[in-house]
Each structure stands twice: as C-alpha cells, then as structure tokens.
Amino acid sequence: MLESVAAGVPLAAWPIGFEQPMNAKFVVDEIKVRVRVRTCDGTIGGLVKSEEVVRAVRELMFGEAGKVMASNVANIAAQGHLAVSDSGLSRKALEEMISEFCMKNNKAGKIVQV
C-alpha cells in the first residue's frame, strides 16, 4: 500500500485479514486513493467473483471515482516526496534525531561518527 501511494498509483483494496481491513477503510473511505473489491457476502475472506474484479478495475481506470483517486494519490505522493527532500520536514526530523543521538552519546564519553 505504501509503495503505491508513494509512486502515485491508485489501486484496488482487497483486504483479507489482520490489519488489512483497517488499512482498506482508511485508504478507501478517508483518503480516497483506493477502490474496494467487495466479496459476495460482504465478509472479509469471502468469495470474490471475477465480475467484481472487473468492476473495480473499470472504476479505477475509467470511472469518475478513479479520476478523483488518481488526483488524490498524486497529491499525496507529491507531499511525500517534498517531505523527504533535502529541505523537507521528514529529512529535518531525521537530522534532528541523529544530532540528538550524537549529543547524548558524546556526553556519555562515546565516540560517534556520522
């Protein structure tokens, strides 16, 4: 899931177990970058017919919802790339963490090379 968002690619969400249903709810209902593949009986782990897979792919590729998802995921990907750029917030947070780690270890008399 993370790799497709980072690449700006909308996908179909087909949760099967563990944390996948929660993740699917988030990416389908909250940030709207996925289309859900529905099981026949609406349960997790239920049967999925080929017609449902076709419906999900068509919605992604040709439907209005697919256009919205593509736009949403492209915006999120752009924000993610900006965050990890040389001047991005994620990069700055990492540098601050490394600096703090080095300061604590230097105070303890340990030699730290970065």
N, C-alpha and C positions, 0 to 999 in steps of 0.2 A: 504494500500500500504506500509506504513512504517513498519508495523509489519512483513510482508512477507519478505521485504528486510533485516530487522534485523535478521530474522530467516534463511536467505539464501535460500529462496524458490522462484523460478521463477513462475509467474502467467500469466494468460491471462488478458489483459486490455480491458474492455468493457465500455467505457465512455458513460454516459447518459446525464449529464448536469452539470451546474455550473462550477467548476474548473476542473472537471474530464477530459475533452478533453486536457487541457494544461498539466495536470499531465501525461496523457497517452502518449502524444507526447514526453515528457521528458523521461519516463521510457522505451518507445519502441524505439524511434529514437536516443536519446542521450546516455543514459547509457546502453541500450540494455539488460534489465532484464525482459522484458515482450514481449509477442506476442499479437498483436492487434486482437480482434474479430471484423470482418467487418460486417456492415449492408448491406442489399441487395442493397440499393440505395446510399450508401456511406455517408448518413447523420447521425448526432447524433440523437439518439432516433428512428432510423429506425428499420425495422424488421430484426431480426437475425434468420436465419434458423438453424435447428439442424445440418445440414451438416457443417455449418461454425464453430459451437462449436466443432464438432468432428475434423475438420481440425486444429483448434487452439490447442486443447489438444494433438493431434498426433504430431504436430510440436514441442510442448513443451517437450513431453515425448520421442520422437523417432528421431526427425529431427536434422540436424546439427545445425540449429539456436538454438534449445533447449539446445544443449550441450554448445554452446557459452554463452547463457543466464545463465545457471546453474553456469558456471565458473565465469561470471561477478558478479552475485549476491552473490556468495560465497566470492569473494574478497571484495566486498563492506561490507558484513556482518562482515568479519574479521576486516576490518578497523574500523567499528563502535564499535565493542567490544573492540578493542585496545583503542579507543578514550575515552571510559567511564571506562576503568580500573583504578586502583589506581594511576598509573603514566601517564595516558592518558591526551591529550590536553583538552578534554571536561571537565574532572574532575578538572584539574588545573584551567581552566577558571571559573568554578563554585566556587572553593575555593577562587580565587581572588575576585570574585564578592561579596561573603559573607564577606570576610575580609574588603573590601572597605565599604560595608554597615555598618559593625560594627564600623569601624573607624569614619565614618561620624556621626553615632548616638552617639558614645561616646563623640565626640567633642561637640555635642549639649546637653550633660549632660544626655542623656538617657542611661539606663542600658540595655544592650543587652546580652542575654545568647544564646550560640550556642551549 
